[in-house]
Amino acid sequence: MAPSPALRCCKRALNWVPVLFINLVVGWSYYAYVVELCVCNYLVVFHIAFAMFIWAYWKTIWSTPASPSKAFGLPRQEKELYEREERAEAQQEILKKVARSLPVYTRTAGGAIRYCNYCQVIKPDRCHHCSTCEMCVLKMDHHCPWVNNCVGFSNYKYFVLFLAYASLYCAVICATVVRYFIKFWTKQLDDTHAKFHILFLFFVAALFFISIVSLLTYHLWLVGKNRTTIEAFRAPVFTNGPDKNGFSLGFGRNVAEVFGDQAEYWMLPVFSSLGDGHSFVTRLVHLDPEQANSVLQQNGKRPVFLLFLNNSHQFFLLCLLCVHLCSDFNYSPVDGEANPCVLGNNGQHTEDDSKEKTGALLMHFLNFNF
């Protein structure tokens, strides 16, 4: 039974209580630092940290979670068939037929197409339904009560920056107030009403700093691994089984997925994440080259062969691979046909041996880079 409109309204109002609490604490900290203590020597640094913190925080709150496009909804005819069909197997066949034209590679734990009965859409990769927001969210990480919003594709960068600048804000307060706290502790501070603000400002900033830095460290680790919080607890399932590193493309590309490929925008709460949130490049060892290049181009990324050339050691490995491939064949300058080479007295390599060695080296190269 669906909740009544009045109950839903009350629930939405209560969801803003944590946000109100955070804003009250931040407002009090600003008053205590600027008005009561007035630490003039550090006001410029304090206001820079404060401004960036508030900017990132409110961008995280007011960014509308991205939802799947209409392309992931069932066409009218298939939708009617799906709703009339009672057998789960037949429903899956309908979903598989529609999903063939969509960039969907993840499945349920049982290997079925991921479909949301509430939103009536085929879920894109990394998309999940949020019961609080009552919608499917692209690349959903989690629903955060402190921002009263879903953290996902549209605002994950803002969320990470919010944690970073909140940590900086608390660190600035702790570093500049600690000398006043020491004077208070040794009873060398004048007996004024500012004592209360000094005591609580230092303790509150220190406690928030410890908790926020811990959360920031965890999310930076997730960024480096190209995982969401959901994927960290439950590995995404592909057609060939679960793979916790299924979306990892290497540290550099993983960071670019969230922060973009232009470093000048990394520290600003402006959207610069790559892709559209509907499709993501999986580890390329699971895809054929043509399919991988197609997905990369759809997401605005470089083709596969350019991903291999990110730095000098990768280029060197690729050269070694080419030398190995060439050593297995002796090219005739007359007709251009390739014949298996003969290695002196050790006998002739068979075609299977050559393929086995080449395949092993290729897999080593791919695993090294991804």
C-alpha positions as CSV (number, residue, x, y, z in Angstrom):
1,M,0.0,0.0,0.0
2,A,1.4,3.4,-1.1
3,P,1.9,6.0,1.7
4,S,-0.6,8.9,1.9
5,P,0.4,12.3,0.5
6,A,0.5,13.7,4.0
7,L,2.9,11.0,5.2
8,R,5.1,11.4,2.2
9,C,5.2,15.2,2.8
10,C,6.3,14.7,6.4
11,K,8.9,12.2,5.3
12,R,10.4,14.6,2.8
13,A,10.5,17.4,5.5
14,L,12.2,15.1,8.0
15,N,14.9,14.2,5.3
16,W,16.1,17.8,5.5
17,V,16.8,17.7,9.3
18,P,20.4,16.4,8.8
19,V,21.1,19.1,6.2
20,L,19.7,21.7,8.6
21,F,21.9,20.4,11.3
22,I,25.1,20.6,9.2
23,N,24.2,24.1,8.1
24,L,23.7,25.2,11.7
25,V,27.0,23.8,12.8
26,V,28.8,25.4,9.9
27,G,27.1,28.7,10.5
28,W,28.0,28.6,14.2
29,S,31.7,27.7,13.3
30,Y,31.8,30.7,11.0
31,Y,30.5,33.1,13.7
32,A,32.8,31.7,16.4
33,Y,35.9,32.0,14.2
34,V,35.3,35.3,12.5
35,V,33.3,37.2,15.1
36,E,34.3,35.8,18.5
37,L,37.9,34.8,17.9
38,C,38.6,37.0,14.9
39,V,41.9,35.3,14.0
40,C,42.8,38.1,11.6
41,N,46.1,36.5,10.3
42,Y,44.3,33.5,8.8
43,L,41.0,35.1,7.6
44,V,41.9,34.9,3.9
45,V,42.8,31.2,4.1
46,F,39.8,30.5,6.2
47,H,37.4,32.2,3.8
48,I,38.9,30.4,0.8
49,A,38.4,27.0,2.5
50,F,34.9,28.1,3.6
51,A,33.8,29.3,0.2
52,M,35.0,26.1,-1.6
53,F,33.4,23.9,1.0
54,I,30.0,25.6,0.8
55,W,30.2,25.7,-3.0
56,A,30.9,21.9,-3.3
57,Y,28.4,21.1,-0.5
58,W,25.5,22.9,-2.2
59,K,26.3,21.6,-5.6
60,T,26.1,18.1,-4.1
61,I,22.7,18.9,-2.6
62,W,21.0,20.6,-5.5
63,S,22.3,18.5,-8.4
64,T,19.4,16.5,-9.7
65,P,20.3,12.8,-9.9
66,A,20.6,11.6,-13.5
67,S,18.1,9.0,-14.5
68,P,18.0,6.6,-17.5
69,S,16.9,8.1,-20.8
70,K,13.7,7.0,-22.7
71,A,15.9,4.7,-24.8
72,F,16.1,2.3,-21.9
73,G,12.3,2.0,-21.6
74,L,10.4,-0.8,-23.3
75,P,8.8,0.1,-26.6
76,R,5.0,0.1,-26.5
77,Q,4.5,-3.3,-28.1
78,E,7.1,-5.0,-25.9
79,K,5.8,-3.3,-22.8
80,E,2.3,-4.6,-23.4
81,L,3.7,-8.1,-24.0
82,Y,5.8,-7.9,-20.8
83,E,2.9,-6.8,-18.7
84,R,0.6,-9.5,-20.0
85,E,3.2,-12.3,-19.6
86,E,3.2,-14.0,-16.3
87,R,6.1,-16.4,-16.8
88,A,9.5,-15.0,-15.7
89,E,11.3,-16.9,-18.5
90,A,9.1,-15.3,-21.2
91,Q,9.6,-11.8,-19.7
92,Q,13.3,-12.3,-19.8
93,E,13.2,-13.2,-23.5
94,I,11.3,-9.9,-24.1
95,L,13.9,-8.0,-22.1
96,K,16.8,-9.7,-23.9
97,K,15.4,-8.8,-27.2
98,V,15.2,-5.1,-26.3
99,A,18.6,-5.1,-24.5
100,R,20.4,-6.3,-27.7
101,S,20.3,-2.7,-29.0
102,L,21.4,-1.2,-25.7
103,P,24.9,-0.9,-24.2
104,V,24.1,-3.1,-21.3
105,Y,26.6,-5.7,-20.1
106,T,25.8,-6.3,-16.4
107,R,23.3,-8.8,-15.2
108,T,21.5,-9.8,-11.9
109,A,23.1,-12.4,-9.7
110,G,21.1,-15.0,-11.5
111,G,22.2,-13.8,-14.9
112,A,19.0,-12.0,-15.9
113,I,18.5,-8.6,-17.5
114,R,18.3,-5.9,-14.8
115,Y,14.9,-4.3,-15.1
116,C,13.2,-1.8,-12.7
117,N,9.5,-2.5,-12.3
118,Y,8.9,0.8,-10.5
119,C,10.5,3.0,-13.2
120,Q,9.8,0.4,-16.0
121,V,13.2,0.7,-17.6
122,I,16.0,-1.6,-18.4
123,K,18.7,-0.5,-15.9
124,P,21.9,0.7,-17.5
125,D,25.2,-0.6,-16.2
126,R,25.9,0.7,-12.6
127,C,22.3,2.1,-12.4
128,H,20.2,1.3,-9.3
129,H,16.8,2.3,-7.9
130,C,16.8,4.5,-4.9
131,S,13.8,3.9,-2.6
132,T,14.3,7.3,-0.9
133,C,14.4,9.4,-4.1
134,E,11.9,7.0,-5.8
135,M,13.8,6.8,-9.0
136,C,16.6,5.0,-10.8
137,V,19.9,6.8,-10.5
138,L,22.8,6.5,-13.0
139,K,26.0,5.2,-11.5
140,M,24.4,5.3,-8.1
141,D,27.0,5.3,-5.3
142,H,24.7,5.7,-2.2
143,H,21.9,7.9,-0.8
144,C,23.5,10.4,1.6
145,P,21.3,11.8,4.3
146,W,23.7,14.6,5.0
147,V,23.0,16.1,1.6
148,N,19.5,14.6,1.3
149,N,20.3,13.5,-2.2
150,C,21.5,10.5,-4.1
151,V,25.2,10.5,-4.9
152,G,25.7,9.3,-8.4
153,F,26.9,10.1,-11.9
154,S,25.7,13.7,-11.9
155,N,27.2,14.8,-8.5
156,Y,29.8,12.2,-7.4
157,K,32.7,14.6,-8.2
158,Y,30.9,17.3,-6.2
159,F,30.6,14.9,-3.3
160,V,34.3,13.9,-3.3
161,L,35.2,17.6,-3.4
162,F,32.8,18.4,-0.6
163,L,34.6,15.8,1.6
164,A,38.0,17.2,0.6
165,Y,37.1,20.9,1.3
166,A,35.2,20.0,4.4
167,S,38.4,18.3,5.6
168,L,40.4,21.4,4.7
169,Y,38.0,23.6,6.4
170,C,38.2,21.6,9.7
171,A,42.0,21.4,9.4
172,V,42.3,25.2,9.0
173,I,40.2,25.7,12.1
174,C,42.1,23.1,14.2
175,A,45.5,24.4,13.1
176,T,44.7,28.1,13.9
177,V,42.6,27.6,17.1
178,V,44.9,25.1,18.8
179,R,47.1,27.8,20.4
180,Y,44.0,29.4,21.9
181,F,42.9,26.0,23.1
182,I,46.3,25.4,24.8
183,K,46.0,28.8,26.5
184,F,42.5,27.9,27.7
185,W,43.7,24.5,28.9
186,T,46.6,26.0,30.9
187,K,44.3,28.8,32.2
188,Q,46.3,31.6,30.5
189,L,43.4,32.8,28.5
190,D,41.4,35.8,29.6
191,D,38.1,35.0,31.2
192,T,35.6,35.9,28.5
193,H,32.6,34.3,26.9
194,A,34.8,33.4,23.9
195,K,36.1,30.5,26.1
196,F,33.0,28.5,25.2
197,H,33.5,29.0,21.5
198,I,37.2,28.1,21.6
199,L,36.6,24.9,23.5
200,F,33.7,23.6,21.3
201,L,35.1,24.9,18.1
202,F,38.3,22.9,18.5
203,F,36.6,19.7,19.6
204,V,33.9,19.9,16.9
205,A,36.4,20.6,14.1
206,A,38.7,17.8,15.3
207,L,35.9,15.2,15.5
208,F,34.5,16.2,12.1
209,F,38.0,16.2,10.6
210,I,38.7,12.6,11.7
211,S,35.4,11.3,10.5
212,I,35.4,13.2,7.2
213,V,39.0,12.3,6.3
214,S,38.2,8.6,6.9
215,L,35.3,8.8,4.5
216,L,37.3,10.9,2.0
217,T,40.1,8.3,2.0
218,Y,37.6,5.5,1.3
219,H,36.1,7.4,-1.6
220,L,39.4,8.3,-3.1
221,W,40.3,4.6,-3.0
222,L,37.0,3.9,-4.8
223,V,37.8,6.5,-7.5
224,G,41.2,4.8,-8.0
225,K,39.5,1.4,-8.4
226,N,36.6,2.8,-10.5
227,R,34.0,1.3,-8.1
228,T,30.9,2.7,-6.4
229,T,30.1,2.0,-2.8
230,I,27.5,-0.5,-4.0
231,E,30.0,-2.3,-6.2
232,A,32.6,-2.4,-3.4
233,F,30.1,-4.5,-1.3
234,R,28.6,-6.5,-4.2
235,A,30.7,-7.0,-7.3
236,P,29.0,-6.3,-10.6
237,V,27.9,-9.4,-12.5
238,F,28.7,-9.7,-16.2
239,T,27.7,-12.3,-18.7
240,N,30.7,-14.3,-17.7
241,G,30.2,-13.9,-14.0
242,P,31.0,-11.3,-11.2
243,D,34.1,-9.1,-11.6
244,K,34.9,-6.6,-8.9
245,N,37.4,-4.9,-11.3
246,G,35.0,-5.0,-14.3
247,F,35.0,-1.2,-14.8
248,S,38.7,-0.5,-13.9
249,L,40.8,0.8,-16.7
250,G,43.9,1.7,-14.8
251,F,44.4,4.4,-12.2
252,G,44.7,7.3,-14.6
253,R,41.6,6.5,-16.6
254,N,39.7,5.7,-13.4
255,V,40.4,9.2,-12.0
256,A,39.5,10.8,-15.4
257,E,36.1,9.0,-15.3
258,V,35.1,11.1,-12.3
259,F,37.2,14.3,-12.5
260,G,37.6,14.6,-16.3
261,D,40.6,14.8,-18.6
262,Q,41.2,18.5,-18.0
263,A,43.2,18.9,-14.8
264,E,42.4,22.6,-14.4
265,Y,38.8,21.6,-13.5
266,W,39.6,18.9,-11.1
267,M,39.4,21.0,-7.9
268,L,36.4,23.1,-9.0
269,P,32.8,21.9,-8.3
270,V,31.9,22.1,-12.0
271,F,30.8,19.0,-14.0
272,S,33.7,17.5,-15.9
273,S,33.1,13.8,-15.6
274,L,33.5,11.7,-18.8
275,G,30.6,9.9,-20.5
276,D,26.9,10.2,-20.3
277,G,26.3,7.8,-17.3
278,H,24.4,5.3,-19.5
279,S,27.3,3.3,-20.7
280,F,30.7,2.5,-19.3
281,V,33.8,0.9,-20.7
282,T,34.4,-2.5,-19.1
283,R,37.8,-4.0,-18.9
284,L,38.8,-4.4,-22.5
285,V,40.0,-8.0,-22.1
286,H,36.3,-8.9,-22.0
287,L,35.5,-7.3,-25.3
288,D,36.6,-7.7,-28.9
289,P,38.6,-4.7,-30.3
290,E,35.8,-3.4,-32.5
291,Q,33.3,-3.5,-29.7
292,A,35.7,-1.9,-27.3
293,N,36.5,0.9,-29.7
294,S,32.9,1.5,-30.3
295,V,32.1,1.8,-26.6
296,L,35.1,4.0,-26.0
297,Q,34.0,6.4,-28.8
298,Q,30.5,6.6,-27.4
299,N,31.9,7.6,-24.0
300,G,34.2,10.2,-25.5
301,K,37.4,8.2,-24.8
302,R,40.4,7.2,-26.9
303,P,40.5,4.0,-28.9
304,V,42.0,0.9,-27.5
305,F,45.3,1.2,-29.1
306,L,45.8,4.7,-27.7
307,L,44.9,3.5,-24.2
308,F,47.9,1.2,-24.5
309,L,50.3,4.1,-25.1
310,N,49.6,6.1,-21.9
311,N,53.3,6.1,-21.0
312,S,56.7,4.9,-22.0
313,H,56.7,1.5,-20.3
314,Q,53.4,0.6,-22.0
315,F,54.9,1.6,-25.4
316,F,57.9,-0.5,-24.7
317,L,55.8,-3.6,-23.8
318,L,53.8,-3.1,-27.0
319,C,57.1,-3.0,-29.0
320,L,58.1,-6.3,-27.4
321,L,54.8,-7.8,-28.3
322,C,55.3,-6.7,-31.9
323,V,58.8,-8.2,-32.0
324,H,57.5,-11.5,-30.6
325,L,54.8,-11.6,-33.2
326,C,57.2,-10.9,-36.0
327,S,59.7,-13.5,-34.8
328,D,57.1,-16.2,-35.2
329,F,56.8,-15.6,-38.9
330,N,59.3,-15.3,-41.7
331,Y,57.9,-12.8,-44.3
332,S,59.0,-13.4,-47.9
333,P,59.9,-10.2,-49.8
334,V,58.7,-11.8,-53.0
335,D,55.1,-12.8,-52.4
336,G,54.5,-11.4,-48.9
337,E,53.3,-14.7,-47.6
338,A,54.1,-15.7,-44.0
339,N,55.7,-19.1,-43.3
340,P,56.4,-20.6,-40.0
341,C,60.0,-20.0,-39.0
342,V,62.6,-22.7,-38.2
343,L,64.8,-22.2,-35.2
344,G,68.1,-23.9,-36.1
345,N,68.4,-27.4,-34.7
346,N,65.5,-27.1,-32.3
347,G,62.9,-28.0,-34.9
348,Q,60.0,-26.2,-36.3
349,H,57.5,-24.4,-34.1
350,T,53.9,-25.6,-34.6
351,E,51.1,-23.2,-35.2
352,D,49.5,-24.0,-31.8
353,D,52.7,-23.3,-29.9
354,S,53.0,-19.9,-31.6
355,K,49.4,-19.0,-30.8
356,E,49.9,-20.1,-27.2
357,K,53.0,-18.0,-26.7
358,T,51.5,-15.0,-28.4
359,G,48.2,-15.3,-26.5
360,A,50.0,-15.6,-23.2
361,L,52.1,-12.5,-23.9
362,L,49.1,-10.6,-25.0
363,M,47.1,-11.5,-21.9
364,H,50.1,-10.5,-19.7
365,F,50.2,-7.1,-21.5
366,L,46.5,-6.6,-21.0
367,N,46.5,-7.6,-17.4
368,F,49.5,-5.4,-16.7
369,N,47.8,-2.3,-18.1
370,F,44.3,-2.9,-16.8
